[in-house]
């Protein structure tokens, strides 16, 4: 169970690093002035950045989970560990 906590901490660190890199690159390339000119309300720009930062890890994580499920199910079923429970009527 402790392994899951470590992987969760690593995932949070990577997502935070992604957020910092996106914001710093926007300031570093001076695109923030364009962003604030087009969208003068800072809250709207912040929410848009947050949406992008949240969407990328969600899509990558969901895709990775689905791929790992599809790839591991046949192997685990052969070893007697069914991944899917029988349907409940």
C-alpha positions as CSV (number, residue, x, y, z in Angstrom):
1,X,0.0,0.0,0.0
2,X,2.9,2.3,0.7
3,X,4.0,2.0,-3.0
4,X,0.8,3.6,-4.1
5,X,1.5,6.6,-1.9
6,X,5.0,7.0,-3.4
7,X,3.6,6.8,-6.9
8,X,1.0,9.4,-6.0
9,X,3.6,11.8,-4.6
10,X,5.7,11.3,-7.8
11,X,2.7,12.0,-10.0
12,X,1.8,15.2,-8.0
13,X,5.4,16.4,-8.3
14,X,5.4,15.8,-12.1
15,X,2.1,17.7,-12.5
16,X,3.3,20.6,-10.4
17,X,6.5,20.7,-12.5
18,X,4.4,20.8,-15.6
19,X,2.4,23.7,-14.2
20,X,5.6,25.6,-13.3
21,X,7.1,25.0,-16.7
22,X,4.0,26.3,-18.5
23,X,3.7,29.5,-16.4
24,X,7.5,30.2,-16.5
25,X,7.6,29.6,-20.3
26,X,4.8,32.1,-20.7
27,X,6.6,34.7,-18.7
28,X,10.0,33.8,-20.2
29,X,8.8,34.3,-23.7
30,X,6.8,37.4,-22.7
31,X,3.6,35.9,-24.1
32,X,2.0,36.9,-20.8
33,X,1.7,40.4,-22.1
34,X,-0.2,39.1,-25.1
35,X,-2.4,36.9,-22.9
36,X,-3.3,39.8,-20.6
37,X,-3.9,42.1,-23.6
38,X,-6.3,39.6,-25.1
39,X,-7.9,38.6,-21.8
40,X,-7.5,41.5,-19.4
41,X,-9.3,39.7,-16.6
42,X,-6.5,37.8,-14.8
43,X,-8.9,35.3,-13.3
44,X,-10.1,34.2,-16.7
45,X,-6.6,33.7,-17.9
46,X,-5.7,31.8,-14.7
47,X,-8.7,29.5,-15.1
48,X,-7.7,28.8,-18.8
49,X,-4.2,27.9,-17.8
50,X,-5.5,25.7,-15.0
51,X,-7.8,23.9,-17.4
52,X,-4.9,23.2,-19.8
53,X,-2.7,22.1,-16.9
54,X,-5.4,19.8,-15.5
55,X,-6.5,18.4,-18.9
56,X,-3.1,17.1,-20.0
57,X,-2.3,14.8,-17.0
58,X,-5.9,13.6,-17.0
59,X,-5.8,12.6,-20.7
60,X,-2.3,11.0,-20.3
61,X,-3.3,9.2,-17.1
62,X,-6.5,7.9,-18.4
63,X,-4.9,6.7,-21.6
64,X,-2.1,5.0,-19.7
65,X,-4.6,3.3,-17.4
66,X,-6.7,2.0,-20.3
67,X,-3.6,0.7,-22.2
68,X,-2.2,-1.0,-19.1
69,X,-5.6,-2.7,-18.4
70,X,-5.9,-3.9,-22.0
71,X,-2.3,-5.2,-22.1
72,X,-2.3,-6.9,-18.6
73,X,-5.8,-8.6,-18.7
74,X,-4.8,-11.5,-20.9
75,X,-1.7,-12.2,-19.0
76,X,-3.4,-12.1,-15.6
77,X,-6.3,-14.1,-16.8
78,X,-4.0,-16.9,-17.9
79,X,-2.4,-17.0,-14.4
80,X,-5.8,-17.3,-12.8
81,X,-6.3,-13.7,-11.7
82,X,-9.4,-12.4,-13.5
83,X,-9.4,-8.7,-13.8
84,X,-13.1,-8.4,-14.4
85,X,-15.8,-9.5,-12.0
86,X,-18.7,-11.5,-13.2
87,X,-21.8,-9.5,-14.0
88,X,-24.3,-9.2,-11.2
89,X,-27.9,-9.8,-12.2
